[in-house]
Amino acid sequence: MSQRPDVLVIGAGQAGLAAAYHLQGHGLTFQVLEAARRPAGSWPLPYASLKSFSPARHAALPGLPFPGDPERYPTRDEVLTYLETYAAHFRFPVVQDAEVTQVLRDAEGFRVLTADGRTFSSRAVVAATGTFRRPFMPVLPGQETFQGRTLHSLAFQAPSPFARRRVLVVGAGNSAVQIAVELAGGARVSLVARIPVKFTPQRPLGRDIHDWLTWTRVDQLTLGHLGRLPSLRHVFDPGQYRAAFREGRLDQRPMFTQFTRGGVIWPDGVEEAVDAVVFATGYRANLEYLRGTGALDRQGEPAQRLGVSRSVPGLYFVGLSGQRAVASATLRGAGRDAAVVIRHLARRPPMT
């Protein structure tokens, strides 16, 4: 593309592709810059057995249904194939092997630099790299002395290396429970969290929980509404998770107080030998390339409202956790968030 496009989208995962769909619909010129060799975002990174927490009919991006049985829960590889098919179906201008290292502002908008020395220019930028490439691992007392293995859930690929080991999984969300139950097939596992896990049936009254969230519009509630609701942090249980705890295949414990060389110390003062600790403790915004633009706070989080930068005109975000609603940063929420952001961008022509 010889002329400066209206928009550069950084990231060709679910958020970036949803943004591309709406940019195309508004007739704006754009390019999508993707660090990898396939338009799949962070989906190639998690463990192979990962399944979507929502059924296929809620896992589609705008304009193209997810193929196959709409009741099933797509695997990681099925999502990868769908994202590649989606980008090809709409013929999005995706530039692969374009890892963005820095975004600079200039008189005509933005210059975007990549790791291989290329420079791209545009009048506006949509940062769609989300959070799932920047794992968050807390640093706990004594952790530097621990002789066992510590890893984030992003680095977990299969349970076999942990067979017959004593393993702790730290976290109280869907990924933590899914990994813990999978590990429990061959290891001695405890799920460790500061708060007890709250289970919600995956299919109450015979319909998936996401159907109910959609019909009641709960997953479209904005952050302002969320502050007036009880906690929505629940683990969706298809049936086997709660049963695994009930049958004693693993247990749930309060957070340990510190590491030792050979294990951990529990709140009652008892030390236990541990071989490995898996932290399913979430992610932080993956936006280091925006350093120096004034778009990020001291913690590296974007100053934004509903995906619109508060401090940098022409800069937008899609795919942030909690960006707009309960479903933000998920497959089912990417399309709605992108629609809001691109509509705002289209109403305010990029800088010329």
C-alpha atoms as a printed R data frame, in Angstrom:
    type eleno elety resid chain resno       x       y      z
1   ATOM     1    CA   MET     A     1   0.000   0.000  0.000
2   ATOM     2    CA   SER     A     2   1.844   3.093 -1.219
3   ATOM     3    CA   GLN     A     3  -0.327   5.769  0.342
4   ATOM     4    CA   ARG     A     4  -0.571   6.304  4.046
5   ATOM     5    CA   PRO     A     5  -3.663   4.311  5.133
6   ATOM     6    CA   ASP     A     6  -6.278   5.731  7.421
7   ATOM     7    CA   VAL     A     7  -5.560   3.172 10.139
8   ATOM     8    CA   LEU     A     8  -2.920   0.695 11.260
9   ATOM     9    CA   VAL     A     9  -4.229  -2.160 13.409
10  ATOM    10    CA   ILE     A    10  -1.576  -3.728 15.633
11  ATOM    11    CA   GLY     A    11  -2.307  -7.411 16.160
12  ATOM    12    CA   ALA     A    12  -4.238  -9.926 14.038
13  ATOM    13    CA   GLY     A    13  -5.875 -11.905 16.806
14  ATOM    14    CA   GLN     A    14  -9.587 -11.866 17.530
15  ATOM    15    CA   ALA     A    15  -9.561  -8.178 18.507
16  ATOM    16    CA   GLY     A    16  -7.541  -7.003 15.516
17  ATOM    17    CA   LEU     A    17  -9.591  -9.019 13.034
18  ATOM    18    CA   ALA     A    18 -12.848  -7.720 14.518
19  ATOM    19    CA   ALA     A    19 -11.495  -4.180 14.175
20  ATOM    20    CA   ALA     A    20 -10.530  -4.923 10.555
21  ATOM    21    CA   TYR     A    21 -14.072  -6.120  9.810
22  ATOM    22    CA   HIS     A    22 -15.602  -2.875 11.032
23  ATOM    23    CA   LEU     A    23 -12.950  -0.705  9.380
24  ATOM    24    CA   GLN     A    24 -13.741  -2.429  6.094
25  ATOM    25    CA   GLY     A    25 -17.438  -1.838  6.679
26  ATOM    26    CA   HIS     A    26 -16.851   1.880  7.166
27  ATOM    27    CA   GLY     A    27 -14.805   2.090  3.962
28  ATOM    28    CA   LEU     A    28 -11.582   3.097  5.742
29  ATOM    29    CA   THR     A    29  -8.192   2.078  4.365
30  ATOM    30    CA   PHE     A    30  -6.080   0.036  6.776
31  ATOM    31    CA   GLN     A    31  -3.350  -2.530  7.327
32  ATOM    32    CA   VAL     A    32  -3.129  -5.143 10.091
33  ATOM    33    CA   LEU     A    33   0.363  -5.754 11.506
34  ATOM    34    CA   GLU     A    34   0.877  -9.214 13.026
35  ATOM    35    CA   ALA     A    35   4.043 -10.346 14.800
36  ATOM    36    CA   ALA     A    36   3.582 -14.016 13.883
37  ATOM    37    CA   ARG     A    37   3.306 -15.843 10.572
38  ATOM    38    CA   ARG     A    38  -0.414 -16.446 10.883
39  ATOM    39    CA   PRO     A    39  -3.346 -14.222 11.859
40  ATOM    40    CA   ALA     A    40  -4.123 -15.918 15.162
41  ATOM    41    CA   GLY     A    41  -3.001 -13.555 17.926
42  ATOM    42    CA   SER     A    42  -2.152 -15.301 21.194
43  ATOM    43    CA   TRP     A    43  -4.191 -18.450 20.503
44  ATOM    44    CA   PRO     A    44  -1.129 -20.556 19.481
45  ATOM    45    CA   LEU     A    45   0.433 -19.987 22.903
46  ATOM    46    CA   PRO     A    46  -1.799 -21.772 25.481
47  ATOM    47    CA   TYR     A    47  -1.868 -25.499 26.228
48  ATOM    48    CA   ALA     A    48  -3.123 -27.710 23.404
49  ATOM    49    CA   SER     A    49  -6.119 -29.069 25.342
50  ATOM    50    CA   LEU     A    50  -7.546 -25.602 25.982
51  ATOM    51    CA   LYS     A    51 -11.165 -25.206 24.960
52  ATOM    52    CA   SER     A    52 -13.214 -22.083 24.564
53  ATOM    53    CA   PHE     A    53 -15.274 -21.352 27.664
54  ATOM    54    CA   SER     A    54 -18.218 -20.443 25.422
55  ATOM    55    CA   PRO     A    55 -19.910 -22.610 22.762
56  ATOM    56    CA   ALA     A    56 -19.187 -22.184 19.072
57  ATOM    57    CA   ARG     A    57 -22.201 -19.986 18.370
58  ATOM    58    CA   HIS     A    58 -20.789 -17.419 20.832
59  ATOM    59    CA   ALA     A    59 -17.206 -17.827 19.572
60  ATOM    60    CA   ALA     A    60 -17.745 -16.265 16.155
61  ATOM    61    CA   LEU     A    61 -16.494 -12.887 15.041
62  ATOM    62    CA   PRO     A    62 -18.879 -10.585 13.136
63  ATOM    63    CA   GLY     A    63 -19.867 -11.638  9.641
64  ATOM    64    CA   LEU     A    64 -18.776 -15.298  9.689
65  ATOM    65    CA   PRO     A    65 -20.369 -18.057 11.832
66  ATOM    66    CA   PHE     A    66 -18.114 -20.526 13.596
67  ATOM    67    CA   PRO     A    67 -18.396 -23.777 11.585
68  ATOM    68    CA   GLY     A    68 -19.720 -27.074 12.890
69  ATOM    69    CA   ASP     A    69 -21.972 -27.910 15.818
70  ATOM    70    CA   PRO     A    70 -22.890 -24.599 17.489
71  ATOM    71    CA   GLU     A    71 -23.278 -26.384 20.858
72  ATOM    72    CA   ARG     A    72 -19.703 -27.654 21.064
73  ATOM    73    CA   TYR     A    73 -16.814 -25.890 22.826
74  ATOM    74    CA   PRO     A    74 -14.114 -25.252 20.204
75  ATOM    75    CA   THR     A    75 -10.574 -26.410 20.879
76  ATOM    76    CA   ARG     A    76  -7.563 -24.136 20.657
77  ATOM    77    CA   ASP     A    77  -6.678 -25.495 17.211
78  ATOM    78    CA   GLU     A    78 -10.233 -25.031 15.934
79  ATOM    79    CA   VAL     A    79 -10.096 -21.377 16.974
80  ATOM    80    CA   LEU     A    80  -6.734 -20.988 15.215
81  ATOM    81    CA   THR     A    81  -8.191 -22.378 11.997
82  ATOM    82    CA   TYR     A    82 -11.261 -20.164 12.294
83  ATOM    83    CA   LEU     A    83  -9.185 -16.986 12.728
84  ATOM    84    CA   GLU     A    84  -7.044 -17.808  9.695
85  ATOM    85    CA   THR     A    85 -10.163 -18.566  7.659
86  ATOM    86    CA   TYR     A    86 -11.767 -15.328  8.838
87  ATOM    87    CA   ALA     A    87  -8.824 -13.185  7.703
88  ATOM    88    CA   ALA     A    88  -8.712 -14.936  4.322
89  ATOM    89    CA   HIS     A    89 -12.488 -14.795  3.825
90  ATOM    90    CA   PHE     A    90 -12.582 -11.004  4.096
91  ATOM    91    CA   ARG     A    91  -9.200 -10.569  2.378
92  ATOM    92    CA   PHE     A    92  -7.868  -8.325  5.092
93  ATOM    93    CA   PRO     A    93  -4.474  -6.724  4.330
94  ATOM    94    CA   VAL     A    94  -2.535  -8.565  7.049
95  ATOM    95    CA   VAL     A    95   1.218  -7.975  7.158
96  ATOM    96    CA   GLN     A    96   2.821 -11.000  8.831
97  ATOM    97    CA   ASP     A    97   6.170 -11.174 10.649
98  ATOM    98    CA   ALA     A    98   5.667  -7.528 11.582
99  ATOM    99    CA   GLU     A    99   6.414  -7.345 15.309
100 ATOM   100    CA   VAL     A   100   5.725  -3.773 16.405
101 ATOM   101    CA   THR     A   101   8.395  -2.359 18.698
102 ATOM   102    CA   GLN     A   102   7.463   1.321 18.855
103 ATOM   103    CA   VAL     A   103   4.720   3.738 17.933
104 ATOM   104    CA   LEU     A   104   5.723   7.346 17.298
105 ATOM   105    CA   ARG     A   105   3.516  10.360 16.741
106 ATOM   106    CA   ASP     A   106   4.229  12.678 13.836
107 ATOM   107    CA   ALA     A   107   2.625  15.652 12.155
108 ATOM   108    CA   GLU     A   108   0.421  13.461  9.957
109 ATOM   109    CA   GLY     A   109  -0.549  10.871 12.574
110 ATOM   110    CA   PHE     A   110   1.699   7.952 13.490
111 ATOM   111    CA   ARG     A   111   4.792   6.043 12.467
112 ATOM   112    CA   VAL     A   112   4.959   2.420 13.553
113 ATOM   113    CA   LEU     A   113   8.340   0.645 13.743
114 ATOM   114    CA   THR     A   114   8.816  -3.123 13.547
115 ATOM   115    CA   ALA     A   115  11.574  -5.396 14.853
116 ATOM   116    CA   ASP     A   116  12.952  -6.042 11.349
117 ATOM   117    CA   GLY     A   117  13.464  -2.332 10.661
118 ATOM   118    CA   ARG     A   118  10.358  -1.543  8.648
119 ATOM   119    CA   THR     A   119   8.332   1.633  9.164
120 ATOM   120    CA   PHE     A   120   4.585   1.907  8.590
121 ATOM   121    CA   SER     A   121   2.570   5.118  8.699
122 ATOM   122    CA   SER     A   122  -1.079   5.915  9.262
123 ATOM   123    CA   ARG     A   123  -3.424   8.630 10.390
124 ATOM   124    CA   ALA     A   124  -4.791   6.537 13.301
125 ATOM   125    CA   VAL     A   125  -3.753   3.429 15.236
126 ATOM   126    CA   VAL     A   126  -5.832   0.658 16.802
127 ATOM   127    CA   ALA     A   127  -3.815  -1.240 19.424
128 ATOM   128    CA   ALA     A   128  -5.329  -4.730 19.394
129 ATOM   129    CA   THR     A   129  -2.633  -6.802 21.089
130 ATOM   130    CA   GLY     A   130  -4.816  -7.274 24.159
131 ATOM   131    CA   THR     A   131  -3.328  -8.845 27.266
132 ATOM   132    CA   PHE     A   132  -2.587 -12.503 26.643
133 ATOM   133    CA   ARG     A   133   1.055 -12.137 25.632
134 ATOM   134    CA   ARG     A   134   2.079 -10.439 28.882
135 ATOM   135    CA   PRO     A   135   1.506 -12.849 31.782
136 ATOM   136    CA   PHE     A   136   1.377 -11.571 35.335
137 ATOM   137    CA   MET     A   137   3.255 -13.558 37.989
138 ATOM   138    CA   PRO     A   138   3.256 -12.281 41.572
139 ATOM   139    CA   VAL     A   139   6.521 -12.331 43.506
140 ATOM   140    CA   LEU     A   140   5.979 -14.010 46.878
141 ATOM   141    CA   PRO     A   141   8.199 -14.152 49.980
142 ATOM   142    CA   GLY     A   142  10.990 -16.689 49.588
143 ATOM   143    CA   GLN     A   143  10.250 -17.319 45.927
144 ATOM   144    CA   GLU     A   144  13.854 -16.667 44.898
145 ATOM   145    CA   THR     A   145  15.043 -19.558 47.101
146 ATOM   146    CA   PHE     A   146  12.534 -22.138 45.842
147 ATOM   147    CA   GLN     A   147  14.312 -25.057 44.163
148 ATOM   148    CA   GLY     A   148  11.241 -26.403 42.393
149 ATOM   149    CA   ARG     A   149   9.685 -25.195 39.157
150 ATOM   150    CA   THR     A   150   7.519 -22.098 38.849
151 ATOM   151    CA   LEU     A   151   5.695 -21.172 35.669
152 ATOM   152    CA   HIS     A   152   2.780 -19.130 34.430
153 ATOM   153    CA   SER     A   153  -0.200 -20.944 32.957
154 ATOM   154    CA   LEU     A   154   0.808 -19.498 29.565
155 ATOM   155    CA   ALA     A   155   3.878 -21.780 29.658
156 ATOM   156    CA   PHE     A   156   1.858 -24.875 30.623
157 ATOM   157    CA   GLN     A   157   1.488 -27.183 27.621
158 ATOM   158    CA   ALA     A   158   0.710 -30.683 28.899
159 ATOM   159    CA   PRO     A   159   0.354 -32.538 32.226
160 ATOM   160    CA   SER     A   160   2.859 -35.312 31.437
161 ATOM   161    CA   PRO     A   161   6.002 -33.519 32.782
162 ATOM   162    CA   PHE     A   162   4.264 -33.215 36.166
163 ATOM   163    CA   ALA     A   163   3.245 -36.855 36.557
164 ATOM   164    CA   ARG     A   164   3.616 -38.183 40.139
165 ATOM   165    CA   ARG     A   165   4.704 -34.725 41.331
166 ATOM   166    CA   ARG     A   166   3.292 -32.459 44.030
167 ATOM   167    CA   VAL     A   167   1.866 -29.454 42.201
168 ATOM   168    CA   LEU     A   168   0.082 -26.281 43.299
169 ATOM   169    CA   VAL     A   169  -2.026 -24.244 40.882
170 ATOM   170    CA   VAL     A   170  -2.496 -20.647 42.015
171 ATOM   171    CA   GLY     A   171  -5.704 -18.964 40.864
172 ATOM   172    CA   ALA     A   172  -9.486 -19.090 41.116
173 ATOM   173    CA   GLY     A   173 -10.578 -18.638 37.502
174 ATOM   174    CA   ASN     A   174 -11.574 -20.899 34.644
175 ATOM   175    CA   SER     A   175  -8.022 -21.512 33.425
176 ATOM   176    CA   ALA     A   176  -6.744 -22.323 36.918
177 ATOM   177    CA   VAL     A   177  -9.458 -24.917 37.494
178 ATOM   178    CA   GLN     A   178  -9.133 -26.423 34.013
179 ATOM   179    CA   ILE     A   179  -5.365 -26.844 34.408
180 ATOM   180    CA   ALA     A   180  -5.635 -28.155 37.974
181 ATOM   181    CA   VAL     A   181  -8.187 -30.825 37.032
182 ATOM   182    CA   GLU     A   182  -6.111 -31.869 34.026
183 ATOM   183    CA   LEU     A   183  -2.964 -32.151 36.159
184 ATOM   184    CA   ALA     A   184  -4.832 -34.166 38.781
185 ATOM   185    CA   GLY     A   185  -5.031 -37.073 36.366
186 ATOM   186    CA   GLY     A   186  -1.420 -37.927 37.160
187 ATOM   187    CA   ALA     A   187  -0.161 -35.574 39.890
188 ATOM   188    CA   ARG     A   188  -1.034 -34.650 43.471
189 ATOM   189    CA   VAL     A   189  -2.650 -31.261 43.016
190 ATOM   190    CA   SER     A   190  -4.045 -28.468 45.164
191 ATOM   191    CA   LEU     A   191  -5.782 -25.393 43.797
192 ATOM   192    CA   VAL     A   192  -4.580 -22.429 45.835
193 ATOM   193    CA   ALA     A   193  -6.342 -19.063 45.986
194 ATOM   194    CA   ARG     A   194  -7.020 -16.152 48.298
195 ATOM   195    CA   ILE     A   195 -10.753 -16.633 47.771
196 ATOM   196    CA   PRO     A   196 -12.735 -19.870 47.371
197 ATOM   197    CA   VAL     A   197 -13.660 -20.876 43.838
198 ATOM   198    CA   LYS     A   198 -17.254 -20.067 42.929
199 ATOM   199    CA   PHE     A   199 -18.704 -22.639 40.564
200 ATOM   200    CA   THR     A   200 -21.567 -21.915 38.183
201 ATOM   201    CA   PRO     A   201 -23.099 -24.707 36.069
202 ATOM   202    CA   GLN     A   202 -22.014 -24.377 32.446
203 ATOM   203    CA   ARG     A   203 -25.513 -25.312 31.288
204 ATOM   204    CA   PRO     A   204 -28.182 -24.216 33.797
205 ATOM   205    CA   LEU     A   205 -31.665 -25.388 32.807
206 ATOM   206    CA   GLY     A   206 -30.187 -27.102 29.760
207 ATOM   207    CA   ARG     A   207 -28.753 -23.982 28.089
208 ATOM   208    CA   ASP     A   208 -25.196 -22.701 28.163
209 ATOM   209    CA   ILE     A   209 -24.555 -19.898 30.662
210 ATOM   210    CA   HIS     A   210 -23.522 -17.628 27.788
211 ATOM   211    CA   ASP     A   211 -26.997 -17.960 26.307
212 ATOM   212    CA   TRP     A   212 -28.424 -16.609 29.561
213 ATOM   213    CA   LEU     A   213 -25.798 -13.836 29.728
214 ATOM   214    CA   THR     A   214 -26.717 -12.837 26.179
215 ATOM   215    CA   TRP     A   215 -30.506 -12.982 26.654
216 ATOM   216    CA   THR     A   216 -30.331 -10.968 29.885
217 ATOM   217    CA   ARG     A   217 -27.705  -8.620 28.354
218 ATOM   218    CA   VAL     A   218 -25.499  -9.053 31.423
219 ATOM   219    CA   ASP     A   219 -22.365  -9.498 29.298
220 ATOM   220    CA   GLN     A   220 -23.069  -6.114 27.682
221 ATOM   221    CA   LEU     A   221 -23.118  -4.233 30.982
222 ATOM   222    CA   THR     A   222 -20.522  -1.468 31.080
223 ATOM   223    CA   LEU     A   223 -17.956  -0.985 33.826
224 ATOM   224    CA   GLY     A   224 -20.205   1.524 35.573
225 ATOM   225    CA   HIS     A   225 -22.922  -1.099 35.966
226 ATOM   226    CA   LEU     A   226 -20.410  -3.723 37.112
227 ATOM   227    CA   GLY     A   227 -19.480  -1.669 40.131
228 ATOM   228    CA   ARG     A   228 -23.041  -2.051 41.419
229 ATOM   229    CA   LEU     A   229 -23.242  -5.813 40.893
230 ATOM   230    CA   PRO     A   230 -21.996  -8.704 43.036
231 ATOM   231    CA   SER     A   231 -18.735 -10.275 41.871
232 ATOM   232    CA   LEU     A   232 -19.089 -11.954 38.482
233 ATOM   233    CA   ARG     A   233 -15.946 -14.062 38.962
234 ATOM   234    CA   HIS     A   234 -17.239 -17.591 38.567
235 ATOM   235    CA   VAL     A   235 -15.853 -20.801 37.105
236 ATOM   236    CA   PHE     A   236 -18.150 -22.320 34.511
237 ATOM   237    CA   ASP     A   237 -18.429 -26.021 35.359
238 ATOM   238    CA   PRO     A   238 -19.469 -28.431 32.590
239 ATOM   239    CA   GLY     A   239 -19.877 -31.114 35.261
240 ATOM   240    CA   GLN     A   240 -16.458 -32.620 35.829
241 ATOM   241    CA   TYR     A   241 -14.732 -29.787 37.702
242 ATOM   242    CA   ARG     A   242 -16.733 -29.674 40.915
243 ATOM   243    CA   ALA     A   243 -16.943 -33.482 40.775
244 ATOM   244    CA   ALA     A   244 -13.138 -33.728 40.729
245 ATOM   245    CA   PHE     A   245 -12.932 -31.793 43.994
246 ATOM   246    CA   ARG     A   246 -15.851 -33.679 45.535
247 ATOM   247    CA   GLU     A   247 -14.287 -37.036 44.668
248 ATOM   248    CA   GLY     A   248 -10.953 -36.047 46.216
249 ATOM   249    CA   ARG     A   249  -8.859 -36.058 43.046
250 ATOM   250    CA   LEU     A   250  -7.567 -32.649 44.110
251 ATOM   251    CA   ASP     A   251  -8.323 -30.162 46.862
252 ATOM   252    CA   GLN     A   252  -8.725 -26.430 47.326
253 ATOM   253    CA   ARG     A   253  -6.591 -24.552 49.847
254 ATOM   254    CA   PRO     A   254  -6.044 -20.988 51.027
255 ATOM   255    CA   MET     A   255  -2.992 -19.171 49.714
256 ATOM   256    CA   PHE     A   256   0.329 -20.245 51.238
257 ATOM   257    CA   THR     A   257   2.280 -17.563 53.087
258 ATOM   258    CA   GLN     A   258   5.728 -18.079 51.585
259 ATOM   259    CA   PHE     A   259   8.065 -20.297 49.620
260 ATOM   260    CA   THR     A   260  10.898 -22.313 51.133
261 ATOM   261    CA   ARG     A   261  13.780 -24.019 49.337
262 ATOM   262    CA   GLY     A   262  11.812 -27.228 49.072
263 ATOM   263    CA   GLY     A   263   8.195 -26.129 49.100
264 ATOM   264    CA   VAL     A   264   5.771 -23.743 50.788
265 ATOM   265    CA   ILE     A   265   4.488 -22.783 54.211
266 ATOM   266    CA   TRP     A   266   0.741 -22.897 54.732
267 ATOM   267    CA   PRO     A   267  -1.189 -20.364 56.872
268 ATOM   268    CA   ASP     A   268  -1.141 -22.765 59.853
269 ATOM   269    CA   GLY     A   269   2.666 -22.778 59.808
270 ATOM   270    CA   VAL     A   270   3.076 -26.262 58.352
271 ATOM   271    CA   GLU     A   271   5.750 -26.605 55.655
272 ATOM   272    CA   GLU     A   272   5.096 -28.966 52.755
273 ATOM   273    CA   ALA     A   273   7.432 -30.179 50.018
274 ATOM   274    CA   VAL     A   274   6.298 -29.056 46.552
275 ATOM   275    CA   ASP     A   275   7.730 -29.844 43.124
276 ATOM   276    CA   ALA     A   276   6.053 -27.185 41.001
277 ATOM   277    CA   VAL     A   277   3.774 -24.140 41.223
278 ATOM   278    CA   VAL     A   278   1.667 -23.044 38.244
279 ATOM   279    CA   PHE     A   279   0.466 -19.442 38.418
280 ATOM   280    CA   ALA     A   280  -2.861 -18.954 36.623
281 ATOM   281    CA   THR     A   281  -2.838 -15.348 37.749
282 ATOM   282    CA   GLY     A   282  -3.879 -13.486 34.656
283 ATOM   283    CA   TYR     A   283  -2.267 -10.958 32.377
284 ATOM   284    CA   ARG     A   284  -1.453  -7.303 31.969
285 ATOM   285    CA   ALA     A   285  -1.925  -5.076 28.921
286 ATOM   286    CA   ASN     A   286   0.547  -5.959 26.160
287 ATOM   287    CA   LEU     A   287   1.304  -2.423 25.046
288 ATOM   288    CA   GLU     A   288   5.003  -1.772 25.639
289 ATOM   289    CA   TYR     A   289   5.315  -0.403 22.097
290 ATOM   290    CA   LEU     A   290   3.278   2.621 23.232
291 ATOM   291    CA   ARG     A   291   5.908   3.737 25.752
292 ATOM   292    CA   GLY     A   292   6.841   7.335 25.072
293 ATOM   293    CA   THR     A   293   3.551   8.299 23.440
294 ATOM   294    CA   GLY     A   294   1.913   9.400 26.688
295 ATOM   295    CA   ALA     A   295  -0.771   6.738 26.266
296 ATOM   296    CA   LEU     A   296   0.231   4.584 29.272
297 ATOM   297    CA   ASP     A   297   0.301   5.164 33.009
298 ATOM   298    CA   ARG     A   298   3.181   4.178 35.292
299 ATOM   299    CA   GLN     A   299   1.921   0.612 35.510
300 ATOM   300    CA   GLY     A   300   1.887   0.279 31.741
301 ATOM   301    CA   GLU     A   301  -1.904   0.368 31.561
302 ATOM   302    CA   PRO     A   302  -3.616   2.524 28.923
303 ATOM   303    CA   ALA     A   303  -5.410   5.712 29.846
304 ATOM   304    CA   GLN     A   304  -8.584   5.033 27.881
305 ATOM   305    CA   ARG     A   305 -12.349   5.076 28.061
306 ATOM   306    CA   LEU     A   306 -14.366   2.521 26.122
307 ATOM   307    CA   GLY     A   307 -11.362   1.915 23.870
308 ATOM   308    CA   VAL     A   308 -10.607   5.571 23.087
309 ATOM   309    CA   SER     A   309  -7.302   6.985 24.313
310 ATOM   310    CA   ARG     A   310  -7.753   9.817 26.797
311 ATOM   311    CA   SER     A   311  -4.351  11.325 26.056
312 ATOM   312    CA   VAL     A   312  -3.400  10.567 22.430
313 ATOM   313    CA   PRO     A   313  -5.789  11.691 19.665
314 ATOM   314    CA   GLY     A   314  -6.153   9.068 16.950
315 ATOM   315    CA   LEU     A   315  -5.182   6.145 19.197
316 ATOM   316    CA   TYR     A   316  -7.712   3.413 19.998
317 ATOM   317    CA   PHE     A   317  -7.790   0.059 21.775
318 ATOM   318    CA   VAL     A   318  -9.639  -3.215 21.238
319 ATOM   319    CA   GLY     A   319  -9.241  -6.416 23.250
320 ATOM   320    CA   LEU     A   320  -8.486  -5.068 26.728
321 ATOM   321    CA   SER     A   321  -9.899  -6.910 29.733
322 ATOM   322    CA   GLY     A   322 -12.748  -4.874 31.160
323 ATOM   323    CA   GLN     A   323 -12.467  -2.361 28.320
324 ATOM   324    CA   ARG     A   324 -16.185  -1.886 27.971
325 ATOM   325    CA   ALA     A   325 -18.213  -4.826 29.256
326 ATOM   326    CA   VAL     A   326 -18.141  -8.228 30.912
327 ATOM   327    CA   ALA     A   327 -17.355  -9.933 27.591
328 ATOM   328    CA   SER     A   328 -14.469  -7.620 26.623
329 ATOM   329    CA   ALA     A   329 -11.247  -9.473 25.650
330 ATOM   330    CA   THR     A   330 -13.184 -12.602 24.675
331 ATOM   331    CA   LEU     A   331 -14.144 -14.023 21.294
332 ATOM   332    CA   ARG     A   332 -17.787 -13.247 21.935
333 ATOM   333    CA   GLY     A   333 -17.032  -9.672 22.987
334 ATOM   334    CA   ALA     A   334 -14.427  -8.673 20.398
335 ATOM   335    CA   GLY     A   335 -16.940  -7.798 17.691
336 ATOM   336    CA   ARG     A   336 -19.102  -5.576 19.882
337 ATOM   337    CA   ASP     A   337 -16.124  -3.728 21.358
338 ATOM   338    CA   ALA     A   338 -14.596  -3.213 17.914
339 ATOM   339    CA   ALA     A   339 -17.912  -1.877 16.559
340 ATOM   340    CA   VAL     A   340 -18.033   0.790 19.281
341 ATOM   341    CA   VAL     A   341 -14.403   1.818 18.791
342 ATOM   342    CA   ILE     A   342 -14.431   1.942 14.988
343 ATOM   343    CA   ARG     A   343 -17.730   3.830 14.953
344 ATOM   344    CA   HIS     A   344 -16.082   6.462 17.166
345 ATOM   345    CA   LEU     A   345 -13.008   6.534 14.919
346 ATOM   346    CA   ALA     A   346 -15.120   6.898 11.768
347 ATOM   347    CA   ARG     A   347 -17.076   9.815 13.229
348 ATOM   348    CA   ARG     A   348 -13.830  11.623 13.992
349 ATOM   349    CA   PRO     A   349 -11.749  11.556 10.796
350 ATOM   350    CA   PRO     A   350  -8.089  10.677 11.437
351 ATOM   351    CA   MET     A   351  -5.590  13.489 11.343
352 ATOM   352    CA   THR     A   352  -4.568  14.711  7.924
